[in-house]
């Protein structure tokens, strides 16, 4: 069982490059993966990262934050043709207006488009993907730990419901005292026992299949039978026990909202 809310981060460095990947998982009915801060030159990597996440996560809103840092040296380009035209035009102006034409190198380099900088970029695909895979693995560990806590809480509330149902079974009216079977809740109790066993089997499964939706469906069925039993019950103690069981069930339903 996995929790849908989780967090993980990984930082990797290589030579003068470094990358940090932060994953955040939140409650969501379906699977939605969003990539944040991916450099424009690596935009084609977005779908690859999404596929990598979707291989191992099945439900929730997943945000992948990419933080890249590179200290690669920049290469300086001097456009000699542009500078030559500046010098030529400057000399013409000097002759035309009879003024001195004294140019320093610093003057020439300060002219628009005289120099440009270019940073050599190399694809960081494998570098980023490695960090993403590590971050996903850490996120799954976080989700498993959170899921284990939720599993214990659900099991505890289920035990309380089962205890209440056992007491209700003992407290229910005898057949010969029922008014034309109007207080007969045997069928409801039987179905409740059936759905609770199904719910326990879902919780105990060690597979990574979707469990949140199954638990949500079964809790709806249990609630329906509790409501049916409540409408037939006239005795005070069984009625109060059913209300209490509904409260425990509501806690389970809330916990199921955070299960992948």
JOSULHU-V417767 format. One record per backbone hydrogen bond with DSSP energy under -0.5 kcal/mol. CO is the residue of the C=O (numbers start at 0). NH is the residue of the N-H. E is the energy in kcal/mol with one decimal. If there is no record, write none. Layout:
CO_NH_E ; CO_NH_E
This chain:
1_259_-2.5 ; 3_5_-0.6 ; 5_24_-2.7 ; 7_22_-3.3 ; 9_20_-3.1 ; 11_18_-3.0 ; 13_16_-2.8 ; 15_70_-1.5 ; 16_13_-3.4 ; 17_68_-2.6 ; 18_11_-3.0 ; 19_66_-2.7 ; 20_9_-2.4 ; 21_64_-3.2 ; 22_7_-2.1 ; 23_62_-2.8 ; 24_5_-1.7 ; 25_60_-2.5 ; 29_31_-0.6 ; 29_59_-2.9 ; 31_33_-0.5 ; 31_61_-3.3 ; 33_63_-3.0 ; 35_65_-2.2 ; 38_41_-1.8 ; 39_42_-1.3 ; 41_44_-2.1 ; 42_45_-1.6 ; 43_47_-0.5 ; 44_48_-2.3 ; 45_49_-2.1 ; 46_50_-2.3 ; 47_51_-1.8 ; 48_52_-2.1 ; 49_53_-2.6 ; 50_54_-1.1 ; 52_55_-1.3 ; 52_56_-1.5 ; 59_31_-2.5 ; 59_61_-0.7 ; 60_25_-2.2 ; 60_62_-0.5 ; 61_33_-2.9 ; 62_23_-2.2 ; 62_64_-0.6 ; 63_35_-3.7 ; 63_65_-0.5 ; 64_21_-2.3 ; 64_66_-0.5 ; 65_67_-0.5 ; 66_19_-2.5 ; 68_17_-2.3 ; 72_119_-0.5 ; 74_117_-2.3 ; 76_78_-0.6 ; 76_115_-2.3 ; 77_79_-1.3 ; 78_82_-2.0 ; 79_83_-2.7 ; 80_84_-1.8 ; 81_85_-2.0 ; 82_86_-2.6 ; 83_87_-2.5 ; 84_88_-2.6 ; 85_89_-2.3 ; 86_90_-2.4 ; 87_91_-1.9 ; 88_92_-2.1 ; 89_93_-2.1 ; 90_94_-2.3 ; 91_95_-2.6 ; 92_96_-2.4 ; 93_97_-0.6 ; 93_98_-2.0 ; 99_101_-0.6 ; 100_102_-0.6 ; 103_107_-1.8 ; 104_108_-2.6 ; 105_109_-1.1 ; 107_110_-1.3 ; 110_113_-1.9 ; 113_78_-2.8 ; 115_76_-3.3 ; 117_74_-2.6 ; 117_119_-0.6 ; 123_127_-2.9 ; 124_128_-2.8 ; 125_129_-2.1 ; 126_130_-1.3 ; 127_131_-2.4 ; 128_132_-2.6 ; 129_133_-1.9 ; 130_134_-2.3 ; 131_135_-2.6 ; 132_136_-2.1 ; 133_137_-2.1 ; 134_138_-2.4 ; 135_139_-2.3 ; 136_140_-1.7 ; 137_141_-2.0 ; 138_142_-2.6 ; 139_143_-2.5 ; 140_144_-2.1 ; 141_145_-2.3 ; 142_2_-2.4 ; 142_146_-2.5 ; 143_147_-2.1 ; 144_148_-1.4 ; 145_149_-2.0 ; 146_150_-2.6 ; 147_151_-1.8 ; 148_152_-2.0 ; 149_153_-2.7 ; 150_154_-2.5 ; 151_155_-2.2 ; 152_156_-2.0 ; 153_157_-2.5 ; 154_158_-2.2 ; 155_159_-1.5 ; 156_160_-1.9 ; 157_161_-2.6 ; 158_162_-2.2 ; 159_163_-2.1 ; 160_164_-2.4 ; 161_165_-2.0 ; 162_166_-1.8 ; 163_167_-2.5 ; 164_168_-2.3 ; 165_169_-1.4 ; 166_170_-1.9 ; 167_171_-1.8 ; 173_176_-1.6 ; 173_177_-0.5 ; 174_177_-1.3 ; 177_179_-1.3 ; 178_181_-2.0 ; 180_183_-1.4 ; 182_184_-0.8 ; 184_188_-2.6 ; 185_189_-2.4 ; 186_190_-2.4 ; 187_191_-2.5 ; 188_192_-2.1 ; 189_193_-1.9 ; 190_194_-2.8 ; 191_195_-2.3 ; 192_196_-1.9 ; 193_197_-2.0 ; 194_198_-2.5 ; 195_199_-2.5 ; 196_200_-2.1 ; 197_201_-1.9 ; 198_202_-2.2 ; 199_203_-2.0 ; 200_204_-1.0 ; 210_214_-2.7 ; 211_215_-2.2 ; 212_216_-2.2 ; 213_217_-2.4 ; 214_218_-2.4 ; 215_219_-1.5 ; 216_220_-1.7 ; 217_221_-2.3 ; 218_222_-2.5 ; 219_223_-2.0 ; 220_224_-1.8 ; 221_225_-2.3 ; 222_226_-2.4 ; 223_227_-2.0 ; 224_228_-2.5 ; 225_229_-2.4 ; 226_230_-2.0 ; 227_231_-0.8 ; 228_231_-0.6 ; 228_232_-1.2 ; 234_238_-1.7 ; 235_239_-2.4 ; 236_240_-2.3 ; 237_241_-2.1 ; 238_242_-2.0 ; 239_243_-2.3 ; 240_244_-2.2 ; 241_245_-2.1 ; 242_246_-1.6 ; 243_247_-1.9 ; 244_248_-2.3 ; 245_249_-2.3 ; 246_250_-1.6 ; 247_251_-1.7 ; 248_252_-2.5 ; 249_253_-2.1 ; 250_254_-2.3 ; 251_255_-2.3 ; 252_256_-0.9 ; 253_256_-0.6 ; 254_257_-1.5 ; 255_258_-1.7 ; 257_3_-2.4
